[in-house]
Amino acid sequence: MKKNENLKCEKKINITSIVELIFTFLPVMILIMIKIITTKFNFYDIMARSDFSFLAMILYSQTLIKLFSGLIINENKKDYSLLLIVTLVLTIGLIPSIIYLVLIETGNISIIICILQLIWLIGSVIILLLFGRLGMLLIEKEKICENDFEEVNP
């Protein structure tokens, strides 16, 4: 019965993560479609939008919120590895996204900044899927124990 509950929890977390990504990307996809339809398509103009930095900031922030919520609910006070993860998400993810946003909004646009903001956006999706799921798992479980990490066979 425990394995069946773990499968249900995993499925719920996977679906929630995908739905969250879809609704996060929806406004930017609409803005880009409007830009493409109403003007001549220019790939550089699409890439030079600060929307991608906004998305990365939102996704990194959602990851942090999930990790903090999971830590608070789970009351896992002795696990400092999660503190390291939170610190890394802040310093490597969120802060560069803010810097790229400021650079683009102030007109300091170059192809390197456009590429870096896209890389940070892809990284934010990966981080959300990995560590956001961890935070959601911590939220779902009242207390995480070693048995929760056993291999589950369907």
C-alpha positions in Angstrom: 0.0 0.0 0.0 2.9 2.4 0.8 4.3 2.0 -2.7 0.9 2.7 -4.3 0.7 5.9 -2.2 4.2 7.0 -3.3 3.2 6.4 -7.0 0.1 8.6 -6.6 2.2 11.3 -4.9 4.8 11.2 -7.7 2.1 11.4 -10.4 0.4 14.3 -8.6 3.7 16.2 -8.3 4.6 15.5 -12.0 1.3 16.8 -13.3 1.4 19.8 -11.0 4.9 20.7 -12.3 3.9 20.5 -15.9 0.7 22.5 -15.4 2.7 25.1 -13.5 5.2 25.4 -16.4 2.4 25.7 -19.0 0.6 28.6 -17.1 3.9 30.3 -16.4 4.9 30.3 -20.1 1.4 31.2 -21.4 1.6 35.0 -21.2 5.0 35.2 -22.9 3.9 32.8 -25.6 0.9 35.0 -26.3 3.0 38.2 -26.4 5.5 36.6 -28.8 2.7 35.4 -31.1 1.2 38.9 -31.2 4.7 40.3 -32.0 5.2 37.7 -34.8 1.7 38.3 -36.3 1.7 42.1 -36.1 5.3 42.8 -37.3 7.8 41.3 -39.6 9.4 38.3 -37.9 12.8 39.1 -36.6 14.5 36.4 -34.4 16.8 38.9 -32.7 13.8 41.1 -31.6 12.1 38.0 -30.1 15.3 37.0 -28.2 16.0 40.5 -27.1 12.8 40.7 -25.0 13.2 40.8 -21.2 10.3 38.4 -20.9 12.6 35.4 -20.8 14.4 36.9 -17.8 11.1 37.5 -16.1 10.2 33.9 -16.7 13.5 32.7 -15.3 13.0 34.9 -12.2 9.5 33.5 -11.6 10.6 29.9 -12.0 13.6 30.3 -9.7 11.3 32.1 -7.2 8.7 29.3 -7.3 11.5 26.8 -6.7 12.6 28.7 -3.6 9.1 29.0 -2.3 8.5 25.3 -2.7 11.8 24.5 -0.9 11.1 26.9 1.9 7.5 25.6 2.3 8.7 22.0 2.3 11.3 22.8 4.9 8.8 24.6 7.2 6.1 21.9 6.9 8.5 19.0 7.2 10.4 20.5 10.1 13.6 18.9 8.9 15.9 21.2 11.0 19.1 19.1 10.8 19.3 18.8 7.0 21.7 21.6 5.9 22.0 20.3 2.3 18.6 21.9 1.5 20.0 25.2 2.8 22.9 24.8 0.3 20.4 24.1 -2.5 18.5 27.3 -1.6 21.7 29.3 -1.5 22.7 28.0 -4.9 19.3 28.7 -6.5 19.5 32.2 -5.2 23.1 33.0 -6.2 23.4 31.0 -9.5 19.8 31.3 -10.7 17.8 34.2 -9.4 20.4 36.9 -9.2 21.8 36.5 -12.7 18.2 36.5 -14.1 17.7 39.9 -12.4 21.0 41.2 -13.8 20.0 40.1 -17.4 16.6 41.8 -16.9 18.1 45.1 -15.9 20.7 45.0 -18.7 18.0 44.4 -21.3 15.6 47.0 -19.9 18.3 49.6 -19.8 19.2 49.0 -23.5 22.4 47.1 -23.0 21.4 44.3 -25.3 23.9 42.1 -27.0 23.7 38.6 -28.6 25.6 37.3 -25.6 23.0 38.7 -23.1 20.2 37.2 -25.2 21.9 33.8 -25.3 22.7 33.9 -21.5 19.1 34.8 -20.6 17.8 31.9 -22.7 20.3 29.5 -21.0 19.2 30.8 -17.6 15.5 30.2 -18.6 16.3 26.6 -19.6 18.2 26.2 -16.3 15.3 27.6 -14.4 12.9 25.0 -15.9 15.3 22.2 -15.0 15.8 23.5 -11.5 12.1 23.8 -11.0 11.5 20.3 -12.2 14.3 18.9 -10.0 14.2 20.9 -6.8 10.7 22.2 -7.0 9.6 18.6 -7.1 11.7 18.0 -3.9 10.0 20.9 -2.2 6.6 19.6 -3.3 7.5 16.1 -1.9 8.5 17.7 1.4 5.1 19.5 1.4 3.1 16.4 0.6 4.8 14.2 3.3 4.5 15.1 6.9 7.8 13.6 7.6 10.3 12.3 5.1 12.0 9.1 6.1 14.6 6.8 4.4 11.8 4.4 3.2 10.4 7.2 0.9 13.5 6.9 -1.3 13.3 3.2 -2.0 12.9 2.1 -5.7 9.2 1.9 -6.6 8.2 -0.8 -9.2 4.8 -0.4 -10.8 
